[in-house]
Amino acid sequence: MPLYEHVFLARQDLSQAQVDALAATATEIIENNQGKVVKTETWGLKNLAYKIKRNRKAHFVLLNIEAPAGVIAELERQTQINEDVIRYMSVRVDALEEGPSVQMRKSDRERSRRRDREEG
């Protein structure tokens, strides 16, 4: 079965619970169409390089998906309709990344550097 990475950006004024609900809705769409979400990561509220629909920040969410192409088309259709999602992108990949993504490892490194500075 084909593998995909789906990333979406949610509006900055949403709470974390609302962002989690968006991810749960996407997961439900995929699972109702014989797909499977392997991993869900919430990268948090991050600054955007430029304003998108009057937003300077956005909540980033990554879904690793194992599903047929028709499921991804339906997910993108539903995502496009949702006004809380300001951008999204689905990419077909050869293999899903094991463990935390690069974004998650980056934030872990930054936390450990801050901790080292405070101790030293």
N, C-alpha and C positions, 0 to 999 in steps of 0.2 A: 504494500500500500504506500502511496506517495507521502512524503514528509514535508511539513510546512512550518515556517515561523511567521506568526501574525503579531504585529505590534500596533497598538492603537494609542492615541493621545486623547485624554479626556480633559474637559474644561477645568481651569484652575480653581473655580469657585465650588467645585464638588467636594464633598467630604470623602474621607477614605472609605467609609462604609458604602457610599454611592458608587465609588470606583470599583470596589469589590463586587457590588451587585452587577455592574456592567460586565465584568469578567465572568461572573456566574451565568449571566444571560448568554454570552458568547459560547461558553462551555455547553450550555443546554442546547443551543442551536446545533452545535457540532455533534453531540451525543444523540440527539433525536434523528440525525441523518446518517447513522452508522459510522460516525467518526469517533476519534478518541483524543482527548487532551492529555498529553504526556506530562507537561509541566506548565505551571502558571507562575510568573514572577511579576511582582509590582515593584517598579524601580523608583517610585516616589514622585514628588513634585519637583520638576527641574525647569530651569530657564530655557526659553526657546531662543534661537539665533535671531529670529525676527517675529513680529506679531503675526498671529494667525487668528483670524476672526476676532480681533480685539483682545486676544489673550497673549500675555508676555510669558506665562508659565503654563505647564501642562503636567498632568499625571500620566506617566508612561507605564504601560502594561505589555508584557510579552506572553504569548501562548505558543507552546510547541505542540503541533498538531499532527496526528496520523489519520488521514482521511482521503477519500476520493476527491477529484477536482470539483465536482458538482457541489460538494459540501462547502468548499471554500468560496465558490461563487455565491451561494446562499448566505454565508456569513458576511461577505462583503456587501451584499445587497441590504441585509438587515443593519449593518454598521453604518452604511451610507444614510439610511433613514433616520438614525438616532442623532438628535441634535446635541447630545452631550459629548459626542465624539467629534473632535475637530480634524483629526487626520488618522489614517490607518495605512498599513502596508502588509501584504502577504507575499512571502518569498518561498519558493520551493527549494528545498535543500536535499543534499545527498544523504546526510546523517544528522541527527539531532545531537546537540552538544550535551555531554554528560556533566552533571554537577551544575554549579552556579554559572550564569552567563558572564561575559566580560564586564558588563555594567555592574553586576553584583560584586565581582572580585575587586573592581576599581573602588567601590565605596568602602569595602573592608580594608583595603590598603590605606585609604585616606584616614579612616578611624584609627588604625594602628599608628600611623605617623603622628596624629594629633596626641594620642596617648603617650607616645615616646617623648614628644616635645614637652608635655606637661610634667612628666616624671624627671626628665633630664635637665 
